Amino acid sequence: MLDKALSGSKKYGIWIGFLLLLIGGGFIAYLQQLNVGLGITGMSRDVSWGFYIAQFTFLVGVAAGGVMVVLPYYIHDYKAFGRITVLGEFLAIGALIMCLLFIIVDLGYPSRLFNVIIHFSPDSMLFWDMIVLNGYLFLNVVVGWNVLEAERNGVSYKKWVKFLAYFSIPWAVGIHTVTAFLYCGLPGRGYWLTAILAPRFLASAFAAGPALLIILALIVQKTTKFDPGDKAIDTLSKIVCYALIANVFFFLCEVFVTFYSQNPHHMETFQFLFQGVHGHDNLVPWMWGSMFLMGFGILFLVIPKLRKNRFLLPITCVMIFVGTWIDKGMGLITGGFNPTPLNHITEYAPTGLEIMITIGVYAIGLLLITVLFKMAAAIKEEVGA
Amino acid sequence: MKKSRRRFLKIAGVSALGLGAGSAVNVFASAVVKKEENNKKASENSQFEKMPNALTAKRWAIVIDTRKLNDKRVEKIQNACHLNHNVPAIPEEKKEIKWIWTDKFHNVFPDKENEYLAEKLEHLNILTLCNHCDNPPCVQACPTKATFQREDGIVMMDYHRCIGCRFCMAACPYGSRSFNFFNPRPHLENVNPDFPTRQKGVVEKCNLCAERLAQGKAPYCVEASDGAIAFGDLEDPKSDVRRLLKSNFTIRRRPSLGTGPCVYYIV
């Protein structure tokens, strides 16, 4: 089936070439990081995780978000999603590959990666995260591929495939729950130590994942003869709306608990993120930007007339994607590390090389998604879906 | 307690597999045994050879008498530790490596900060180092057991196993861990050949001078402190630390987190 991705229009070729260029740039930057060490990044003793882990956390959400099309289709037999289920699964594959790559580029000693398996440690949440992420990747590859192949051959997919699809639904919840557990089980980090972290992760995931899927479906609609269907896109936008409202609601619950209880250390993180503390305020415009983007995102989706506007919808989706990306990426990671255990504020900003590596990893994910989507669209065109 | 739980998990894992495929059990079981041997080897290697006169304890602890410390003595302590342990002097402060250092009272004890603090405490530089917790979050977080707790409570690092994921740094509520953002060797003026240097990409921290205890010597910081730092067995009522804890009011860093820090401060 992959042969479908090898031929395409000139524009397709240019796009692939562009991605390869970005991957090459990221690779060169990564060689520099391998050579010098993680010292080339903006991370520090105090903020020991940065841009890479932020992307990882956010993209686990994007991967889990794919379940928002899988669930209605397989459980509720929601036919409108039948056409795009495979897109949701392929998006999850791309996102998961990026997650795994972001973990690898974040390692100080990547050649020892397999120590996680050789010296497996069930006490560590990272061990379980490895299992759920790889398991979810496996499920999506098997289900997506088999369903698409069956469609191409004009037969219905095997029963065990459907069983695996059912299985992947709680698993999707699992990947993001375990990823939240990486953070919320640490005793000394007030911003993370909250039982609502996993629900909040899921809510923002179910907004960001489907928002990206809408953008991708609109691109597919425009560039290929395969039509994902207006009804599917409209339903997806409603899902994004409710999930985003839940995410903002959970965040406001956190704000209430922090400021009504007046816990000084918890308040200081919020002050650092939204006001700045002692002149350390590099995240302030980002955090307010995130709130602004998510707020208007809700507004544009709640009002039916605006939600159904096909010109506005992709813009709204980009706003939501960026808003949740800042909130769950930069804000969550840097916020969690501040104030530091020794009650200081340490700012963090990624370096140029760090950004290049990050873009390189994103380009790999986009290349994969492009190829998989191209393949899916070509097969759907072929069978005249 | 923890050990037996781990063992239980292993046995449970093996039995679960056995339910499915009887013949596979032997293969898997022998793999587990091999792995256990492997683990043992790794931790033994990093636990320096014990001399007959080695110092041993059921639970090592440290008591720091802040009243007896001044800047000069602190510098001497820090040098004794850092120079002997090949701790590099990284010029970029944000990425520095430190095993023992000082900070102000309200930084070391953020939950004990009074608006009007005793004047002597206001300006005092308080030593801080790994607390060798009873219940160390870093050990729990480590995905490779590169950081582990010895029977005597010392929390150790295996520099040859660490993958540099820095989960332990996020888990440590005391900021006691440093990461080698660069190759540390060019930043060492003199190398102590009796202690390993590290490579870039691994985490390191205070090891309570496990290598010295094995030779029957007190930790460097204790030796250089001229009596300001005491160490001993917390479970021995006649030890120096127990004697000091009995006769002085002491505090620990963030005990409410339940980590059980084993560094006590007389203020």
Interface residues (C-beta under 8 A of the other chain):
Chain A: V36 G37 L38 G39 T41 M43 S44 R45 D46 S48 W49 I103 D106 L107 G108 Y109 P110 R112 L113 N115 V116 I118 H119 S121 P122 D123 S124 M125 L126 F127 M130 L182 Y183 L186 P187 G188 R189 H265 G336 F337 P339 T340 P341 L342 N343 H344 T346
Chain B: R6 L9 K35 N38 N39 A42 E92 K94 K95 E96 I97 D103 H106 N107 V108 P110 T128 P137 V139 Q140 A141 C142 P143 T144 K145 A146 R161 C162 I163 G164 C165 R166 F167 M169 A170 A171 C172 P173 Y174 G175 S178 F179 N180 F181 F182 N183 Q199 K200 G201 V202 V203 R254 L257 G258 T259
